Amino acid sequence: MTFKYTIIGMFCDGCRTKVEKALNDLEGIEATVTLEPPIATITMQKPVQTDQFQEALSKAGSYSIKAFNPNDLHLPVEQVVVEHPKNAAGKYYCPMFCEGEKVYDDAGDCPVCGMDLVKAPDLAAVKIEFTCPMHPEIIQDHPGSCSICGMDLVPLEPKDSEENKVYLDLWSKMKIALFFTVPIFIISMSDMIPNNPLLKVLDTQTWNWAQLILSLPVVFYACWIFFVRAWKSILTWNLNMFTLIGIGSGVAFLFSLVGLFSPDIFPNEFKTHHGTVHLYFEATTVILTLVLLGQLLEAKAHSRTSGAIKELLKLAPTEATLVSNGVDKLIAIHDIKKGDSLRVKPGDKIPVDGKITNGESTIDESMISGEPIPVDKNINDTVIAGTLNGNKSFVMVAEKVGSETMLSQIVQMVNSASRSRAPIQKVADRIAKYFVPTVVLASIITFIVWATFGPEPAMVYGFINAIAVLIIACPCALGLATPMSVMVGVGKGAQSGVLIKNAEALENMNKVNVLITDKTGTITEGKPSVEKVFAIENNENELLQNCASLNQYSEHPLAEAVIKFAKLKQISLIEVNDFEAIAGKGVIGTVANKKVAFGNRSLMEQIEAKVTEDLEYKISAEQKLGKTVSYIAVEGVALGFISISDAIKETSKTSIQELIRQGVEVIMLTGDNENTAKAVAKELNLTSFKAGCSPEDKLNEIKRLQAEGKIVAMAGDGINDAPALAQADIGIAMGTGTDVAIESAKITLVKGDLQGIVKAKNLSHAVMKNINQNLFFAFFYNVLGIPIAAGVLYPFFGVLLSPMIAALAMSFSSVSVIANALRLRNSKL
């Protein structure tokens, strides 16, 4: 029984491979999956419910399956999709990732730590509206001219971002808190001035009532949210920094209220020489205002750390020039469809991914690759959305639009990685879990010790020092230490052409001590060109026709070189039957009723082709020159070869030397022959290489090194590299490579050369160093501050830490972490 199904959610060949494997893993199922159209043809021995297929696909990824409907093939992908995977874009998440990847639909507080939820950037370009600069009432969703005055419409300025709204709300509360806290502070501190001038105006009791009235807007409006968060944390027993702030400042405020309304219930040691009780309205309001300041700075910092994503989104232009029937028409970026011809004028941004069909230019790709040197582009060359055209005009065809463009994929990857958790974060999480109860216990012990053994008024000393312990120990800096560095580091990497899939990859890259690298497309340009076609019987054109025809179905870079060479020779391609690509060896098929094989020595051995000694000699001579040589066999007899050269990238040698200097062992594993591999290794001063490697050989070599305790990174760009990329501790794909390789990797290099690995290594080192510095700042203030706040220095130096100074120190620890993380933006990779 054979049935067809529509597969939903596939966007690349990597998706197709995963879906096909997931279906074939089911017992009694034989499935063939195609990407365009997205159809699975399934042969089953006995009836299988669609739910079973869906269960298998859900484990493989965000894919759906439904009964095939031919009408689906005529709909855009977004209309075919039944259910999209839940995405964080536009949602709210905790900046400390208390609940991992969990997101919320609405703004609010994290139920675990109480922090303000942060809105993840909307990854899709916002629908641009256009307005007239003279008549703002004219608004439409596409470019054009004003219906009143005829002026060209301009894009409407975007509204304030969510982060900016949060910041402005906190800033308005901060101004209120400052307005009322400063007078309270002045009134309280005036007691330290000889012959207090304020007492000449009003008595102490009246000034105490003034402090109460002034503190009400601070406690019950500007900073009330901290008490709400503290109460929630106690109810749910998710004790956090706001638990300590709420208890400490709340106890101080309640104590002051009781002292003001019922002073007679307090013993004399709690009273001043004026007969009034020592009140702490100033400690309460100053502490809360300083915490609010910390929240304000954090809101500003989160806006800055997501700046990389915002800058990437800004790269996408809002409009493009459509060429239709020889006429240029200005359209919105959202209206571009695959296959559209677009004119890119000098100085314009490339609107979508595609290829040049007419003209040439020099394009600045620095915003994508991080490389400042413009790149020459000619007909059939690929251009990337968001890059900047030089001083020439050209026409391109749109191939990838919307979320399919490289820019969109980069934004998605940066956003996902920014929200992922590094393994080192688990250490901070474990500490924070036990930290708050420990601090509360320390505060209670501090009060008991001072009340029992302290000087008079002992109870007052105990009360003040207990509050100071609660305040200074707030672990907000501890929670921010890792996420802040990861967010800034991932953004910095994206701006330098290094795309990191998650925080774990960012952390582990620093530990890598072995780099496995492929040759073609990784060390070399990956743009091979045919140098020679040799035929034993002088029928070179016939052999070339057989090979080119066979290779028209292959994705390998060598295949493209052969086809291009055949076209230059004006040799036509003919039909091929029984085509099969044998990973790591070559391709076989039937051409003109003859069995043809094109590949390396291993393929010749597999099909048991006869190879003469003279042919072997000629091939060996070519290989010693560093050429890649592929055998051509017809009906089981090797009749010639094609010699192909692939230039080594200019950056490969310097990059390898730098990695070796950093203590990384570099090993080249290639499917090419021994002689060619040896020539390349010699030029690069590589001491370790292996030739003739199949995908399985590469996989096994990585497993062997990992068994020895090595931390292995693998760099590759082809389909045959995908298993090794997935097995390696860090898979590094060249952005110029295949979709399945990029899908399998944890780091993608946009430009696609080894210099990007050096950048990734340097970035990882800088981020981990930054995280460790942040953890030091967090622990330094807490560990040093708690005993000082408890009064350990008082018996020796007479030094006590007031709750206000403790609050300042606590806020300063958060500011230190944020400022230190932002330094990563200026790192040189």
Sequence and secondary structure as in RCSB ss.txt:
>XXXX:A:sequence
MTFKYTIIGMFCDGCRTKVEKALNDLEGIEATVTLEPPIATITMQKPVQTDQFQEALSKAGSYSIKAFNPNDLHL
PVEQVVVEHPKNAAGKYYCPMFCEGEKVYDDAGDCPVCGMDLVKAPDLAAVKIEFTCPMHPEIIQDHPGSCSICG
MDLVPLEPKDSEENKVYLDLWSKMKIALFFTVPIFIISMSDMIPNNPLLKVLDTQTWNWAQLILSLPVVFYACWI
FFVRAWKSILTWNLNMFTLIGIGSGVAFLFSLVGLFSPDIFPNEFKTHHGTVHLYFEATTVILTLVLLGQLLEAK
AHSRTSGAIKELLKLAPTEATLVSNGVDKLIAIHDIKKGDSLRVKPGDKIPVDGKITNGESTIDESMISGEPIPV
DKNINDTVIAGTLNGNKSFVMVAEKVGSETMLSQIVQMVNSASRSRAPIQKVADRIAKYFVPTVVLASIITFIVW
ATFGPEPAMVYGFINAIAVLIIACPCALGLATPMSVMVGVGKGAQSGVLIKNAEALENMNKVNVLITDKTGTITE
GKPSVEKVFAIENNENELLQNCASLNQYSEHPLAEAVIKFAKLKQISLIEVNDFEAIAGKGVIGTVANKKVAFGN
RSLMEQIEAKVTEDLEYKISAEQKLGKTVSYIAVEGVALGFISISDAIKETSKTSIQELIRQGVEVIMLTGDNEN
TAKAVAKELNLTSFKAGCSPEDKLNEIKRLQAEGKIVAMAGDGINDAPALAQADIGIAMGTGTDVAIESAKITLV
KGDLQGIVKAKNLSHAVMKNINQNLFFAFFYNVLGIPIAAGVLYPFFGVLLSPMIAALAMSFSSVSVIANALRLR
NSKL
>XXXX:A:secstr
 EEEEEEES  SHHHHHHHHHHHHTSTTEEEEEETTTTEEEEEESS   HHHHHHHHHHHSS EEEE  GGGGGS
 HHHH S      TT EE TT TTTT  BSS  B TTT  B EE    S     EE SS TT EESS  B TTT 
 B EE      HHHHHHHHHHHHHHHHHHHHHHHHHHHHGGGSTT GGGGTS HHHHHHHHHHHHHHIIIIITHH
HHHHHHHHHHHT   HHHHHHHHHHHHHHHHHHHHH GGGS GGGB TTS B   HHHHHHHHHHHHHHHHHHHH
HHHHHTHHHHHHHHHS SEEEEEETTEEEEEEGGG  TT EEEE TT B  SEEEEEEE EEEE HHHH   S E
EE TT EE TT EE SS EEEEEEE GGGSHHHHHHHHHHHHHTS  TTHHHHHHHHHHHHHHHHHHHHHHHHHH
HHHS SSHHHHHHHHHHHHHHHT THHHHHHHHHHHHHHHHHHHHTTEEES HHHHHHGGG  EEEE STTTTB 
S  EEEEEEETTS HHHHHHHHHHHHTT  SHHHHHHHHHHHHTT     EEEEEEETTTEEEEEETTEEEEEE 
HHHHHHTT B  HHHHHHHHHHHTTT EEEEEEETTEEEEEEEEE  B HHHHHHHHHHHHTT EEEEE SS HH
HHHHHHHHHT SEEE S  HHHHHHHHHHHHHTT  EEEEE SGGGHHHHHHSSEEEEETTS HHHHHH SEEES
S STHHHHHHHHHHHHHHHHHHHHHHHHHHHHHHHHHHHHTTTHHHH     HHHHHHHHHHHHHHHHHHHHGGG
G   
